[in-house]
């Protein structure tokens, strides 16, 4: 039922949201990545990427939904992380399990989609549809950080995190997935997890050491850790693709 509701909202959005830009086509993933850089746009402009689908209409719907999701994540993103690890003094790491979850309030999803003003729609063979949209109800005027680059074209934040009053920054990365949108989502989630590590509201950690055969030198160690936190103003500030390592990097910020 929920999926049907979302699809209905998307169909309504294509009728209700206005469009001021045109439709264009690109043939390389590198060009598609360049469209994700919003440094030259006001902070109330968002970008959404769909991934390939069977029809252009479906790709545009997914990209518009991605734009709206970015706005919802900016309002509030709740995260939790659970880690269980077991190791041995003689055998090293025996087992490792980690579970991460993210939550956001999507009650205003329909209203956000209908308010979006689509600036441009670009289709790419690998990326699907890339939609640039303005959210007129946003209170933002300018972006909190302007990225600079070294002589090799790498962003400065790969070396040192930005220092801006009122904001905290985090970095995430991900190896390449088959679809570009999956790679970016994994990298963005990693950046959110990095921010959670420094903005945890609750942490529970318990470790246990068990001796085997009564020998202190032969021990099993078990660690259980749970953390959760609320990230306000979560925004992807910049992205970078490192071709040599086939790695995607994301710089994210939250309001302190």
Secondary structure, DSSP 8 states (H G I E B T S, - for coil): -HHHHHHHHHHHHHHHSEE-S-EEEE--HHHHHHTT--TTS-TTEEEEE----SSHHHHHHHHHHHHHHHHHHHH-EEEEEEEEEEEETTTEEEEEEEEEEEE---TTHHHHHHHEEEEEEEEETTTEEEEEEEETT----S-S----B-TTS-BGGGTS----TTEEEEEEEEE--SSHHHHHHHHHHHHHHHHHHHS-SEEEEEEEEEEETTEEEEEEEEEEEEEEEEESS-EEEEEEEETTTTEEEEEEEEE-
